[in-house]
């Protein structure tokens, strides 16, 4: 069959895809921060944010800008420009464009004035060495329709990613419209089509429906970035392998001990600053007007083999064998938890790969990673019937009462509901979450072995990986930990699972499974 020649535009885009930013300039040691009224008139949260970046990075120039300073740096009147925009933006939206313009012209680092720097940048980020010319944190949920986290960014001057992002954003904000659009803060993000991968995220074209109602999402810049990520997929893939250790505004306080940046929230009524979570974070970071001494030493002690017992109790890490185990629910992992590798039986958690990266820190390079996987059809059916029977913990019993009782044991009714709103279930019930959200091979920085539960009767590859020729699983199982629930699947329910778990199927090699295979 003849192959059609790509159109010129497609060829240009393909060239961008394939070429990393090999000729980018070094990233300057400048940290940009902004509050339109300036530091003297900024809230206490913003002043604390500035102090964390300034005191943690003494070799960097931390520039806290007001509107006049931005105008000088960009050689223009920002407010005058925004008066001709056809999207009504507040300062949060305007700052999105300001950060793009500053990073494009000058390069450096952008930190929102609601972030705390918890570790010096040089200890966890080297964009020049990575060769990406760009950095951002990413949403913890791989299936999130808007993966970009925009409150901390870094870029080389004239980065191609930032240049295209800026151009797309200007084109969108200043497009000819009969009536200006208003920010619709309650608009829900438009998700990707079921089963599509990380790069297949909604771009600006997905906002047409909201525009017809005179609205634009608060996170419009993230939609524009999705378009950029598509046209620079090679670089975006590299960026996704970089550090992603941060905590969000409502994450548990204890996370500040081992991440690099924390995100807080500004509210004019001051309510957020009164929360226990915020006060505990400040107590960890500050001693009066200075950073609390000894934080890094405590962090290192916390991360040493015997220094983080509270975390260790819920993680499967073997110092003796230099192996950690990512336990994906309902994949037969309990047999590994209870094996000789990880000591006496105890209740362990289902922590994703990112947690092990954070807990082990730079020591992770000394370890190897073990993962058990299972075909999504058997895994989902097993998880449903396990939880529907009450599971084995108070949390499992709560899940049954709160989320599953209404289905009266009907797997078909449950699956139809799951297919209509998968993110709701994936977010609150880890047993139903796709396996790639626990372990994605492309994000694993160390050697790994994925053991299919269907093949557990042959332990030779696992023994070679563990370097334990006599290793046996408890009970020496010869097949799946639970009998298949394949008889519950119809053609429709089989196809629904294939759509919902398409990335699992592709990533872990279950493409060839048929309905007949599941029903055996």
N, C-alpha and C positions, 0 to 999 in steps of 0.2 A: 504494500500500500504506500502510495506516495505521501511524503510529509509536506504539509503546506508551510511556506516560508512565513515566519512571524512578521506581523506588521511593524513598521518602524517604532511606533510607540511601545509595542510589546518588547522589541529588542532593547530599547533604551531602559525600560523597567527591569528587564532581565539582567542587564549590565549592572544596574544599581544593586540588585539582589545579590549578585555574585561577588561584588567588590567590597571588601571591608575598607574602613577609612584609614588606609595605610599612610596617607600623606598628611594626616591631621597635625596641627600644631600642638605643643604641650599644653596641658590644662594649667592655667595660672593659679597660684595659691591665693585666690581672692574669693571670699565668701560674701555673697550679696544677700542683704536682708532689706525688707521694706515695710514701712508703715507710713501712710500718706501724710500724717501730721508730724512725723518725726519721732525720734526716740524720747525726747523730753515730754511729749504729749501722748506717748503710747501707754497702754495698760501695763500693770505689773507683770503679767504673763509675758508680754513681748520683751520687757527689759530683762527678765530672767532668761528668756531664750537667748537674747544677745550675749549675756554673760557666759552662758554655757559654751557657745561657739567661740567666743573670744578667749576665754580662759583655757579651754581644752585644746586650742590650736594656736599657740603663741607665735608660730612661724608663718601664720596666714594673716593677710589683711582682711579684717572683718568690717565691711562697709554697710552700716545701717542707714538706708537712704530715706529721705522724705521726697515729696513730689518735686520740689525745686531741684534737688540733686539729680533725680531721674531725668528731668528736662535737660539739664546741663549735659549729662552723659550721653543722651540720645540726640541732642541738638534739635529738640522740637518741643512743642507745647502739647503734652499728652492729653490734657483735658480738652483742648480745642479739637484734637483729632477725634476723641471719643464722642464729641457732640455730633459728628457726621456719621456715626455708626448706626446701623439699623437693628441693633440688639441693645436693649437697655441694661447696662451692666452696673453692678455695684463695685466696691473696691476689690472684693475678692475676685470678681471676673476680670477687672482691669489689670490686676496684678498677674493674672495668667499671661496676658500679652506682654506685660513689662518684663517678666522673667525670661520669656523667649527672646525678646529684643536684646536684653543685656547679655544673655549667654551667647547669642549669635554674634554680637559685635565684639565682646570682650572675653568670652569664655569664663571659666571658673565654676563656682558652686553656688547654688541657690538654696537657701534655707528659709522656709516660712517662719514668721515671727511667733509661731505657736509650737515650735519644735525645741526639744532639748538635745544637745549633743552630749552623749554619755561616754564616748571614747574618741580620742583624737583621730581625725580622718586618716592620717598616714598609717594607722595601725590596721585599717580594714578596707581601704580602697586605693587602688592604683590604676587609674584609667589609662594612663600612658602605657603601662605594661600590658594591660588587657587589649589595647589596640582598637577599642570601640569608638573612641572619641565622644562617648555619651554614656551617662549612667542615670538610672532611676531605680527606686524601689518598685516592687511589683505586688499586686494583691496576693494575699496568702492563698486565696481560692483560685486555682488555676482556671476554673471554668467561668470566672467572673467576666462579664462582657466588657468591662473597662479595666484592663490589667494595670495600666499606668498609675503609679502613685506620684502625684505631682508636687508634693510639699518639700521634697528634697531632690534636687537635680544637679547634675554636673555635666560639663561639656567643654570641648576644645573650642577656641574661637572659630567661627565659620563652619561649625559642624554641619554636615549635610543633613543629618536628621533634624537638627534644630532649625536650619534654614527652611526646609520644606514644611515643617510644623508651623513656623511663623507665617510663611506665605499662605498656607491653607487657612490658618486662623484669620488673617487679615481679610482674605477673600470672603470668608463666611460672615464675619462681623460687619463688613462694609458693603455687602451685596445689596443691589437695588431691591427695595421692598416698598410696597405701598404703605404698610403700617409697621412700625418697629415691633420687634418681638420682645416679650417679657420673659424673665427667668421664671421657670416653673420648678420650684424647689422640690415639689412632691412628685414630679414625673419619675417613674421608675425606669431604670436603664433598659434599653432595648437589647435583648439577648441574641446570641448567634443562633443559627439553625442548629437543631439537635444533632449531636454527633460530630460537629465540626471542631477543628483543632484550635490551638491557642491563637494562631494568627488570624483565624477567620472570625473577626470581631466586628461589631457594627461601626461603620464610619459615619461621616456627615450625611450621606444619603439616607441613613436610617432615621434622620430627624424630620423628614418631610411631613409625617403625620402630625407631629407636635407643632410644626410651623403653620399648618393649616388651622390650628386652634390659636395661633398667635403666641406660641410659647417656644421656649428653647430650654433644654435641660441645664441645670446648674453646672454639670460637668461637661459642658460642650467641648472643652479643650481636649478631654480624653477621647471623645469620638474622632476629633481631627487627628489625634495621635495614632489611633488605630489604622487610619489610612496611610500614615507615614510608616508604621511598622510593617504594613503589607509590602510597601515598595522598597523597604530596606530590611527584608526578612533575615538576611545573613547576619547583619549587625544585631538585630533584635534578638536573634537566637543566642548570640554571644552575651548580650546584656543579661539575659535571663539566667546565665550561669554565675553571675557575679553576686556579691554579698546581698542578702535580703533580711538581715537581722534588725528588725525594728518592732516596736509595739505601738498599737493604736490607742486612741484616747481612752477607751473603756476597757482595755486589756488589764488583767490583774497586775497589781503594783509590783509583785516580785519579779516581773519580767525585766525591770530596769537594771537588774543586777548583771545581765549577760548580753543585752542587745547594744547596738551602737547609737541609735536615735530613737527618741520617743516623741509621739505626736500628742499634743494637747488640743484643747478647743477654746476659742474665745467666744464669750457671750457677753453682750453689753450689760446684762443684768448682774453679772458677776457670779452667777449660780455655779458655774463649773469650778471656779476657783475655791468654792466652799466645799467641794466634794472630798470625801476621805481619800479617794484614789489620787487626786491631784496633790493634796497636802502630803500624802506619803511619798509621792515622787519627789516633791520639793525637799522633803526631809532627807531623802537619800542623796540628792544631788548637792544641796547647799549646806554650808555652815556659815550662817550670817550672809554676808555679801560675797563670800568666796566659795569655790567648790569644796565640798567636804573632803578632807585629806584621807588617803588610804583607800579610796574607792577602787582603784585599779588593783591594789594588792588584795582587797577582799574579793574582787571579781576573780582574780587568778586562783585564790584559795578555793573559792566556790567551785571552780571548774577543774581543780585537780582531782585525781582519781578518788580520793577519799573525802573530798571537800564539799560534795554536793549530794549528800545522802538522800535528802528529800526528793530530789529529782531522780537520782539513781534508782530509787525504789520503784519507779514507774517506767523505767527504760531498760531494755534488754541489751546490756553492754557487758561483754566479757573481756576484762583486762588480761586474763590469762591467755586466751586464744586470739585476742585482738580482732574480735568480731562484734558487730552490733546487728540486731535483728529488727527490721521494720515489720511490725505485726499488723497486717491488714485484717480487719474483722472477717470472720467466717471463711478463712483460708487454711484452716488447720494449724494456725500458729500456736495454739495452746500447747501442743506437743513439743514445740521448740522451746517455749517458755519454761516448760518443766523438764527439759533435758539436762544432761550433765554439763552442757556448755554454760548455762546461766545459773547454776546452783539450785538450791532447794526450791520446790514449787512455791510460788507466791502470785498474787494477783498483779498482773502487769497491764500497762495501758496500751492504747493503740496510737502511738505517737508517729507523726509523719517524719519524713527524712529531714525536713527543716529543723525540727527539734533536736535531732542528733547533731546536726551541723552546729547548732548554737551551743549545745551542752558540751560537745567535745572541742569546739573551737579549733585552733591550729593543730591539735592532737589528732584530728580526724584522719590525717594522712597516714597515721600508723595503723589504721583499722581497715577491715573489709566489711562489706555489707551483705547480709543475707535477707532474702524476701521470699515468702510463700505467696503464690497467686492461685487463682481458681477461675474457671470460666464463669462469666457474669450471670448466666442463667441459673446454674446450681447455687452460686453464691447468694444471689438475691432471694431465691426461694428459701434457701436454708436460713438466711437472716430473718425473713418474714416469719416463718413458722417458729423459729427460736424465740423471737420477741413476742409473738402472739401467744406463746405458752408462758410468758412471764419472765423469760430469760433467767439470769442467775444473780441478779443484783437488784437493789432498790431502784437504781436508775433504769434498769431494763423494765421493771414493773411499772414505773412511771410512764415510760414510752408506750407500753401497751395500753394503759388507761387513757393517756392523753392523745395518742395518735392512731392507734390500731384497733381499739375496741369497736369502733363504729363499723368496721368491715365485717364483723361477725365471722372471722376466719376465712373470708373470701379473698384469695390471692388475686383474682381477676379485678375485683373492685379496687383493691389497694393499688394494683399496677396502673389502672386507668387514672387514678388520682395522682400517683407518682409522676406519670407522664405529662400531666397537665401543669404541674408546678414542681419540677424536680429540685430546684435550688432550695425550696423550703425544706424538703425532706433531707437533702444532702447536708444542709447547714446544721440541723439539729440532731440528726441521727447518724452517727458515724458508721453504723453497720450497712447503711445503704449508699454511702459515699463511694464514688468511683475509686478504683485502686490507684489510678495515676495521681490522685490527690494525696495519697500517702507516699507513694514512691514513683518517681518518673526517672527512668534510666538516664535521660539527657541531662538531668540536674544532679546526678550522683558523682561526686568528685573522687571516689575511690573504687577499686575493683569490687564487683558485686556478682551475686549468683541469684537468679530467680528460679525457684523450684516450683514447678506446677504441681498442685495437689493431685491432679489426675495421674501424675507419673511418680508418685511417692513410693510406689512399690519397688522402684529401682533407685536405690540410694547411692549408687556408685559416683555419679557426678557431684552429689552433695558431699560425700566423704572426701573426694579429691579437693573440693573447694575448702572444706574445713581443715584439711590435712589431718583427719582423724579416720584412719582406715577401718576401725572397728566401731564407728559411731552407729548407734541405733536410736530410733525414736521411741519414747515411752509407748508401751503396748505394741511396738513393732508393727504398725499398721501397714497393710498391703494395698490400700486404696484410699479413696476419699474418706475424710473423718466422719461424714454423715452420708447416709444413702441419698441418692439423687432424688430431687423432687420434680424430675422432668415430666412426670405424668400430668402436672398441673398446667402445662403450656399448650396453648392453641397456636395456630399460625399467627394470629394477631398479637398475642402476648409475646411470642418469640420475637416478632419484628419490633415490638416496642422496646424490649430489652436491648436488641441490637442497635437501635437508635440512641437510647439513653446512655449506653456504655460503649459507644463506638470507639472512643479513644482507648479504653481498656482492651477491647478486642484487637485493635490494630497493634497496640504497644506490646502486648504479651502473647501474640501469636495464636489468637483464637478465631482467625478469619474463616477457617474452613469448616467450622462447626455448623451442622444442619439441625433442623428440628428432629429428624430421626435419631441423630446422635444423642440429643438431650433426652429423648423419650426412652432410650435403652435402659 
